[in-house]
């Protein structure tokens, strides 16, 4: 057959035309479907939006275009797992003062957990950073439980425009930089709105802090929500007690009565507690005081500075880091001066001035950033010196915050008392005498300091011959005769009255005083309890005289009897204590 001879040529029929039309529609549909599928797997010029890859226990690398790369080392996952990386164009929530530098990415391990860190690398858009002198790219992850972004940091490669970090936390990650201008706009609200929360109680206490037991009860009527006491373990002889710091700042706790030096003076950070063993053989109540000491004041200043910098996500959780930073920077004069202004002078403006000077000192700020990074404060690697210097210009805001703190500290006082039940001791002392002699709960006489104070008041009454006060310190009947017991300095004047009273000055307890001991069997048989020997050095001269004072040492014994504390005698034989 020859081509073109027309014998086998035929014109298309109607059926042929319909078939061609169907074919063209099918091709168009496939092209459209392909376009849809491509759209689902990739963005316009942005590469694919998700990738899934099986990774063995020996490790491997998963990449989503040039946007994100995850390197899993051997042993990081227990078994082979499917790793999925998904691109998300808009980050969940917002980072206060932060500016997104690109897309967010979710990394999913198919339900497995990491047993060692992996290496995560995410690209960022350098055009979004803004002022290069203050902006610094960093990575943040989204905490879905707290619904906030947590700034972490990372190593920045400005040639490839990527940030790399070692992490054992895989969730939504996003590149950010601090927009210091935006942070400045919210700083006033961040400080003045949160400084109350910063100073007041944080919800750290739970139901595991009982306030009473069979043996012990806690009196928090003077605690002012600053200090919290708990009965950790109830015991008839040796209960275990606990003191909790429910605040967002540091304070020092110290005993002011209740035993031989327990609990020890201790600095408590936010949420910290102090457990100690008590003894029901010691007089009650055990009174503990919370105080912001000079050292605690430095912690307070460092915490205030942290409050001013971006990245603080939750109050009351960074106690160990603040303690670490303070120890590294305890020699910074700005901090010392600001602390003194707050604690001694209660001058918020003066403290604010010192903080502003610090924030404008580039060298000091760099030390602060380095110390915070070394102490694992999460946001520290994201800060820049020039960015922090901008905070130093917000003097009005700083003053408002420090003024609040200064005014709060001006009325700051907190005490906590633990008491335990003792079997009632019979007494033959008449009711009229009982009302004149102070009971333990009236004097709060329980520890070394209280015994010492009690004896000092007796010394004054004895040497000044104040009979109206002496009856509150001695055993009934001891005032009869010449007061040879307990006041050996008293003599009888011709008119039958006591004379030779003295002016007392410079009363100082001697080292090692008081010294306490359990009662002898004979004392117990006579109703006497534990005794404490107290030694003083003081100066005296005749009342109304202008003669020089004479130095003198004297010892007293304070002993418990019939539910009272009495000065039982003036001891002249305790030479080892008085010299």
C-alpha positions in Angstrom: 0.0 0.0 0.0 1.3 3.4 -0.9 1.0 6.2 1.4 -1.2 9.0 0.3 -3.1 7.0 -2.1 -6.3 7.7 -0.1 -7.6 4.1 -0.1 -7.3 3.6 3.6 -7.7 7.3 4.6 -10.9 8.1 6.4 -12.5 11.1 8.0 -13.0 11.1 11.8 -16.4 10.1 12.8 -18.6 11.6 15.6 -17.4 8.7 17.9 -13.8 9.5 17.3 -14.4 13.1 18.2 -16.0 12.2 21.6 -13.2 9.8 22.4 -10.6 12.6 21.8 -12.6 15.0 24.0 -12.7 12.4 26.8 -9.0 11.8 26.5 -8.3 15.6 26.6 -10.5 16.0 29.7 -8.7 13.0 31.4 -5.3 14.6 30.7 -6.4 17.9 32.0 -7.8 16.2 35.2 -4.5 14.4 35.7 -2.6 17.6 35.3 -4.9 19.3 37.8 -4.6 16.4 40.3 -0.9 16.5 39.9 -0.9 20.2 40.7 -3.0 19.6 43.8 -0.7 16.8 44.9 2.4 18.9 44.4 0.7 21.7 46.3 0.1 19.3 49.2 3.7 18.2 49.2 5.4 21.5 48.7 4.9 25.2 48.9 5.4 27.8 46.3 9.2 27.9 46.0 9.6 26.6 49.5 10.1 22.9 48.8 8.1 20.1 50.5 6.2 20.9 53.7 6.6 17.4 55.3 9.0 14.5 55.2 8.8 11.0 56.8 11.7 8.7 57.0 12.5 5.5 58.9 15.6 5.8 61.1 17.2 2.7 62.7 18.5 2.5 66.3 22.0 3.0 64.9 20.9 6.6 64.0 20.6 8.7 60.9 19.8 12.0 59.3 16.5 13.4 58.3 16.2 16.6 56.2 13.3 18.7 55.0 14.8 20.5 52.0 17.3 23.1 53.2 15.0 24.3 56.0 15.7 21.8 58.8 18.1 18.9 59.4 17.9 16.4 62.3 20.9 14.2 63.1 20.1 11.3 65.4 23.2 9.7 66.9 23.5 5.9 67.6 21.5 4.9 70.7 19.4 8.0 70.9 16.3 5.9 70.1 15.8 2.4 71.4 14.3 1.0 68.3 13.9 1.9 64.6 11.3 4.6 64.3 9.6 6.8 61.8 10.7 10.4 62.0 8.4 13.0 60.6 9.2 16.7 60.1 6.4 19.1 59.3 6.6 22.7 58.3 4.3 25.2 59.9 4.2 28.7 58.5 3.0 30.5 61.5 4.2 29.8 65.1 1.7 28.9 67.8 1.2 31.7 70.2 3.8 34.5 70.5 7.1 35.2 72.2 6.8 38.5 74.1 9.4 40.8 72.6 10.3 38.1 70.0 10.3 38.3 66.3 9.9 35.1 64.1 12.7 34.7 61.6 11.0 31.9 59.5 8.8 28.9 59.7 8.1 26.6 62.6 8.8 22.9 62.3 7.4 20.0 64.2 9.6 17.0 64.8 7.9 13.7 65.7 9.6 10.5 66.7 6.6 8.3 66.4 6.1 8.1 70.1 9.7 7.2 71.1 11.7 9.2 73.6 15.3 10.3 73.2 17.9 8.9 75.5 20.6 11.3 74.4 20.7 14.7 72.7 20.3 15.1 68.9 21.5 17.8 66.6 18.9 20.1 65.2 19.6 22.7 62.5 17.0 25.2 61.3 17.4 27.9 58.7 16.4 31.5 59.3 15.7 34.6 57.2 18.5 37.2 57.9 16.3 39.9 56.3 13.9 39.7 59.3 16.5 40.3 62.0 16.5 44.1 61.8 19.2 45.9 63.6 22.2 43.6 63.5 23.8 45.3 66.5 21.0 44.3 68.8 19.2 41.4 67.1 20.6 37.9 67.6 19.0 34.7 66.0 18.1 31.9 68.3 15.9 28.9 68.5 12.8 28.4 70.7 10.5 25.5 71.2 6.8 25.6 72.0 5.8 24.2 75.4 2.3 22.9 74.6 1.5 22.3 78.3 2.3 25.9 79.2 1.3 27.4 75.8 4.4 29.5 75.5 7.6 29.6 73.5 10.8 28.8 75.5 13.9 30.6 74.1 17.0 28.3 74.1 19.7 29.8 71.9 21.9 27.9 69.5 25.1 28.3 67.4 24.5 30.8 64.5 26.1 30.3 61.1 25.8 33.6 59.3 27.3 32.2 56.1 24.6 29.5 55.7 22.0 31.3 57.8 21.2 28.4 60.0 21.0 27.9 63.8 22.3 24.6 65.3 21.5 23.2 68.7 21.9 20.0 70.8 18.6 19.1 72.3 16.7 16.2 73.8 13.4 18.0 73.4 11.6 17.6 70.1 8.3 19.4 69.4 7.6 22.7 67.5 10.7 24.7 66.9 11.0 28.2 65.4 13.9 30.6 64.8 13.5 34.0 66.5 15.4 37.2 67.4 14.6 39.7 70.1 13.0 42.8 68.9 14.4 45.0 71.7 12.2 47.9 70.7 9.1 45.7 71.0 10.4 44.4 74.3 10.8 47.9 75.6 7.2 48.6 74.7 6.0 45.8 77.0 8.7 46.1 79.7 6.7 48.6 81.8 3.8 46.3 81.9 6.0 43.3 82.5 7.7 44.9 85.5 4.9 46.8 87.2 2.3 44.1 86.5 4.4 41.2 87.6 6.5 42.7 90.4 3.7 42.0 92.8 3.8 38.3 91.8 7.5 38.5 92.0 7.4 39.4 95.7 4.3 37.6 96.8 3.6 34.0 97.3 3.9 31.5 94.5 1.7 28.4 94.4 4.4 26.1 95.7 2.6 24.7 98.8 0.6 21.5 98.5 -1.4 19.3 100.7 1.7 17.6 101.9 2.4 20.5 104.4 0.3 19.6 107.5 0.1 22.4 110.0 -0.4 20.2 113.1 0.1 16.7 114.4 -0.4 14.8 117.6 2.7 16.3 119.1 3.4 19.5 117.1 1.4 22.5 115.9 2.4 25.4 113.7 1.6 29.0 114.5 1.8 31.1 111.3 -0.1 34.1 112.7 3.0 36.3 112.3 4.3 34.6 109.1 2.6 37.2 106.8 2.6 34.5 104.0 6.4 34.9 103.7 7.4 31.7 105.5 5.6 28.4 105.8 6.0 25.7 108.4 5.1 22.0 108.1 5.0 19.0 110.4 7.1 16.6 108.3 7.0 13.7 110.7 5.1 13.6 114.0 6.9 12.0 116.9 6.5 12.2 120.6 10.2 13.0 121.3 11.8 13.9 118.0 9.4 15.4 115.5 10.8 16.3 112.1 9.8 19.8 111.0 10.0 21.6 107.7 10.3 25.3 106.8 9.3 26.3 103.2 10.1 29.4 101.2 6.9 29.9 99.1 8.2 33.2 97.7 9.9 34.1 94.4 12.9 35.6 96.1 15.5 34.5 98.6 15.5 35.0 102.4 17.5 33.7 105.3 15.8 31.8 108.1 17.2 31.7 111.6 16.0 30.5 115.0 15.3 33.2 117.6 14.3 30.8 120.3 13.5 27.2 121.0 16.6 25.1 121.5 20.3 25.0 121.1 20.7 26.5 117.7 18.4 24.5 115.5 17.5 24.9 112.8 20.8 26.4 111.6 20.8 29.8 109.8 20.0 28.9 106.2 19.5 30.7 102.9 16.3 29.5 101.3 15.7 30.0 97.6 12.3 30.1 95.9 10.5 26.8 96.6 13.4 25.5 98.8 12.7 23.9 102.1 14.7 23.1 105.3 14.1 19.9 107.2 15.4 19.6 110.8 14.9 17.4 113.8 13.4 19.0 116.9 13.3 17.7 120.4 10.2 18.0 122.6 12.5 18.0 125.7 13.4 21.6 124.6 11.1 24.4 125.7 8.4 25.5 123.4 7.7 27.4 121.2 10.5 27.1 118.7 10.3 30.5 116.9 11.9 31.0 113.5 12.4 34.3 111.7 12.6 35.0 108.0 14.9 37.9 107.0 16.3 39.4 103.9 20.0 39.6 104.8 22.7 41.4 102.9 23.5 38.3 100.9 19.8 37.7 100.2 19.6 41.3 99.1 22.2 40.6 96.4 20.1 37.7 95.2 17.1 40.0 95.1 18.9 42.5 92.9 20.0 39.9 90.4 16.4 38.6 90.3 15.2 42.1 89.6 17.6 42.4 86.6 16.4 39.0 85.3 12.9 40.4 85.5 13.9 43.2 83.1 15.3 40.9 80.4 13.3 39.0 77.8 12.8 35.3 78.2 11.5 35.0 81.7 8.6 32.7 81.3 7.5 31.8 84.8 8.1 33.2 88.2 9.6 31.3 91.1 11.4 28.6 89.1 14.9 29.9 88.6 16.2 29.9 92.2 19.3 27.7 91.6 20.3 29.8 88.5 19.9 33.1 90.4 21.9 31.8 93.3 24.7 30.7 90.9 24.7 34.0 89.0 24.8 35.9 92.3 27.8 33.9 93.6 29.7 34.6 90.4 28.9 38.4 90.5 28.9 39.1 94.2 31.8 41.6 93.7 29.8 43.8 91.3 29.6 47.2 93.0 26.3 48.1 91.3 24.6 45.1 92.9 26.0 45.9 96.4 24.9 49.5 96.2 21.5 48.7 94.9 21.0 46.1 97.7 22.0 48.5 100.4 19.7 51.2 98.9 16.8 48.7 99.1 17.5 47.0 102.4 19.0 49.8 104.5 17.7 53.0 103.1 14.5 51.7 101.5 15.2 54.0 98.6 13.9 52.6 95.4 15.1 55.5 93.3 18.7 55.1 94.5 18.5 51.4 93.7 17.1 52.1 90.3 19.9 54.5 89.5 22.5 51.7 90.3 20.6 49.2 88.1 20.5 51.7 85.3 24.3 52.3 85.6 24.8 48.6 85.4 22.6 48.1 82.4 24.6 50.7 80.5 28.0 49.3 81.4 28.9 47.0 78.5 31.6 45.1 80.3 29.4 44.5 83.4 26.6 43.4 81.1 28.8 40.9 79.3 29.9 39.4 82.6 26.3 39.1 83.5 25.4 37.3 80.2 28.4 35.0 80.6 27.6 34.2 84.2 23.9 33.5 83.4 25.0 31.2 80.5 27.4 29.3 82.7 24.7 28.9 85.3 22.4 27.4 82.6 19.8 30.2 82.7 18.0 29.3 79.5 17.4 32.7 77.9 20.9 34.1 78.6 22.4 32.9 75.2 19.8 34.8 73.4 20.7 38.2 74.9 23.0 40.9 73.4 25.0 43.6 75.2 23.6 46.4 72.9 20.1 45.1 73.4 20.4 45.1 77.2 21.8 48.6 77.1 18.5 49.8 75.7 16.8 48.5 78.9 19.0 51.0 80.9 17.2 53.9 79.3 13.9 52.8 80.9 14.7 54.5 84.1 11.1 55.4 84.9 10.1 51.8 84.7 13.0 50.6 86.8 12.2 53.2 89.4 8.6 52.1 89.6 9.6 48.5 90.2 12.3 49.1 92.7 10.1 51.6 94.6 7.5 48.8 95.0 10.2 46.4 96.3 11.6 49.0 98.7 8.1 49.8 100.1 7.4 46.1 100.5 10.7 45.5 102.4 10.0 48.4 104.7 7.1 46.5 106.3 8.6 43.1 105.9 8.6 40.8 108.9 7.9 37.2 109.4 8.0 34.7 112.3 6.9 31.1 112.6 6.4 29.2 115.8 6.3 25.5 116.4 4.8 24.3 119.7 4.4 20.8 121.1 2.1 19.4 123.8 3.6 18.6 127.2 1.8 16.7 130.0 0.6 19.2 132.6 2.9 19.6 135.6 1.2 20.0 139.0 2.0 23.1 140.8 1.5 24.3 144.3 2.1 28.0 143.5 -0.9 30.1 144.4 -2.9 31.5 141.5 -2.0 35.0 142.6 1.7 34.2 142.3 1.1 32.5 138.9 -0.2 35.6 137.4 3.0 37.5 138.3 5.5 35.0 137.0 5.8 34.8 133.2 4.8 31.5 131.6 6.8 30.1 128.7 4.2 31.0 126.2 4.2 34.6 127.5 8.0 35.0 127.3 8.6 32.8 124.2 11.5 31.5 126.2 12.7 28.5 124.4 16.2 28.9 122.9 19.6 30.3 123.6 18.7 33.9 122.6 15.5 33.9 124.7 17.3 32.5 127.8 19.9 35.1 127.4 17.4 37.9 127.0 15.4 36.7 130.0 18.6 36.6 132.2 19.6 40.1 130.9 16.3 41.6 132.0 16.8 40.0 135.4 20.3 41.5 135.7 18.9 44.9 135.1 16.1 44.5 137.7 18.6 43.0 140.2 21.2 45.6 140.0 18.7 48.5 139.8 16.8 46.9 142.7 13.5 47.2 140.9 11.3 45.1 143.2 8.3 45.4 140.9 10.2 43.6 138.2 12.2 41.1 140.3 9.1 39.2 141.3 8.7 38.2 137.7 12.1 36.5 137.6 12.6 34.7 140.8 11.0 31.9 142.8 8.3 33.0 145.2 9.8 33.8 148.6 13.3 34.5 147.3 12.7 38.3 147.8 12.6 37.8 151.6 15.5 38.8 153.8 18.4 40.7 152.3 18.0 39.4 148.7 21.2 37.6 149.2 19.6 35.2 146.8 19.5 36.0 144.0 20.8 39.6 144.3 24.0 39.5 146.3 24.7 43.2 145.6 21.7 44.3 147.6 22.2 45.8 151.1 19.9 47.1 153.8 19.9 50.9 154.5 19.3 52.3 158.0 15.7 53.0 157.2 15.0 49.4 156.6 14.8 49.8 152.8 17.0 48.4 150.1 19.6 50.8 148.8 22.7 51.0 146.6 21.0 50.6 143.3 23.1 50.9 140.2 23.1 52.2 136.7 23.9 49.4 134.2 25.5 49.8 130.8 27.1 47.8 128.0 25.6 44.4 128.9 27.4 41.8 126.7 27.0 38.0 126.9 30.3 36.2 127.2 31.4 33.7 124.6 30.0 30.2 125.2 27.0 31.5 127.0 24.4 30.3 127.7 25.4 26.7 128.6 22.5 24.4 129.2 22.3 21.1 130.9 19.7 18.5 132.0 18.6 18.6 135.6 20.2 16.4 138.3 18.1 13.7 140.0 17.8 15.9 143.0 16.5 18.8 140.9 14.0 16.5 139.2 12.8 15.4 142.6 12.2 19.0 143.6 10.3 19.8 140.4 13.2 21.6 138.6 13.8 21.1 134.9 16.6 22.0 132.4 19.0 24.7 133.5 21.0 27.2 131.5 23.9 29.2 132.9 24.3 32.7 131.4 27.4 34.8 131.8 27.5 38.6 131.2 30.1 41.3 131.2 28.7 44.7 132.0 29.6 48.1 133.5 28.0 49.6 136.6 28.1 52.7 138.8 26.0 54.0 141.6 22.6 55.3 140.4 22.8 59.0 139.7 26.6 59.1 140.0 29.0 60.7 137.5 31.9 58.5 138.4 33.4 56.2 135.7 31.7 52.9 135.1 33.3 49.8 136.5 33.5 46.6 134.4 32.1 43.4 136.0 31.4 39.8 135.1 28.5 37.9 136.6 26.7 34.6 136.0 23.1 33.6 136.4 21.2 30.3 136.2 17.8 30.2 134.5 15.8 27.1 135.2 12.4 25.7 134.3 10.0 24.9 137.2 6.3 24.5 137.5 5.8 25.5 133.8 7.7 28.8 134.5 11.2 30.0 133.8 12.9 31.4 137.0 16.3 32.8 137.8 17.1 30.4 140.5 20.3 31.8 141.8 23.3 34.1 141.2 26.2 31.7 140.5 29.5 32.9 141.9 31.3 29.6 141.3 31.1 29.4 137.5 34.6 30.9 137.1 35.2 29.1 133.8 32.2 30.9 132.3 32.7 34.3 133.9 36.4 34.7 133.0 
